[in-house]
């Protein structure tokens, strides 16, 4: 088996058929399977999944639904059931838009043996229509990235990832305490080789109220990333501490901005200080830090400076 499609789902009755169909539509010159880990959905998802399994028994395996495991353990048990040389991640509320997706990624990995992982661009679709569809990453990335780029925060949608199987040992206990699982798993896998990138939109990532992360506020997402980075830093015995501190600095600054917008000056000041302590000289956010410092510590000066900026440079000081 060349590729296992790792498809996890929970209460995705409105989306799961599209996800499974997009995997079944793949045209490849190799064998692939679809391994579905339904985490005891309470809606119509199990019936839809079982219908697909009955119609495609040679392609689809559905794991037993004995108890609700939670996202992390469901992810892990589904991964352990994957028999393929490579694993392609897909979640029940996302889908692939090209029937050539798997073939293109496996061809890329075969041509670039130093890469253990490959991803591509996706379209982000907001189900309520509040935001027009947009592409991520917005700008082309380098064809090959490393674990350092991943720590720094390159955009990599889960539904776009194909990774070599067998790179992960059983997760440490701290893994199950995380608010997110995709990022730390990808970082641990990336320690084994480079990350390839195909600059084509080959999938859709949905943002909706039922999504694990799309329903989270930006502040909670940043807090989850901080938690993961700090535990990964310890896991790697601070081997990548410089890069982790740089990433933490940006996360803390992002949180400071969120709290400032919400009017919580105390938490905004606290996280701005943490950002500076993590990396005092970070030129990428130097202007933002300066503006936020004025806004938090000298608000009486902020408005006239903002007005002057608009008059002289045609731009606001807004973060």
DAHU-V716886 format. One record per backbone hydrogen bond with DSSP energy under -0.5 kcal/mol. NH is the residue of the N-H (numbers start at 1). CO is the residue of the C=O. Records with the same first field share a line. If there is no record, write none. Layout:
NH=CO, CO
//
This chain:
2=31
3=31
4=86
5=3, 33
6=4, 88
7=5, 35
8=6, 90
9=37
15=12
16=12
18=15
19=15
20=16
21=17
22=18
23=19
24=20
25=21
26=23
27=99
28=26
33=3
34=59
35=5, 33
36=34, 61
37=7, 35
38=36
39=9, 37
40=38
48=44
49=45
50=46
51=47
52=48
53=49
54=50
55=51
56=52
57=54
59=56
60=56
61=34
63=36, 61
66=64
69=67
74=70
75=71
76=72
77=73
78=74
79=75
80=76
81=77
82=78, 79
85=1
86=2
87=163
88=4
89=87, 161
90=6
92=8
94=91
95=204
97=202
98=202
101=98
104=100
105=101
106=102
107=103
108=104
109=105
110=106
111=107
112=108
115=112
116=194
117=194
118=162
119=196
121=198, 200
122=136
123=203
124=134
125=123, 205
126=124, 131
127=125, 207
129=126
134=124
136=122
145=195
150=146
151=147
152=148
153=149, 150
154=149
160=157
161=158
162=118
163=87
164=116
165=85
167=164
169=167
175=172
176=173
177=174
178=175
185=181
186=182
187=183
188=184
189=185
190=186
191=187, 188
192=189
193=190
194=114
195=145
196=117, 194
197=143
198=119
199=197
200=198
202=121, 200
204=95
205=123
206=204
207=125
208=206
211=208
215=211
216=213
221=217
222=218
223=219
224=220
225=221
226=222
227=223
228=224
229=225
230=226
231=227
232=228
233=229
234=230
235=231
236=232
237=234
238=233
239=236
241=238
244=240
245=241
246=242
247=243
248=244
249=245
250=246
251=247
252=248
253=249
254=250
255=251
256=252
257=253
258=254
259=255
260=256
261=257
262=258
263=260
264=259
265=263
268=264
269=265
270=266
271=267
272=268
273=269
274=270
275=271
276=272
277=273
278=274
279=275
282=280
283=281
285=282
286=283
289=285
290=286
291=287
292=288
293=289
294=290
295=291
296=292
297=293
298=294
301=298
302=298
303=299
305=301
306=302
307=303
308=304
309=305
310=306
311=307
312=308
313=309
314=309, 310
315=309
//
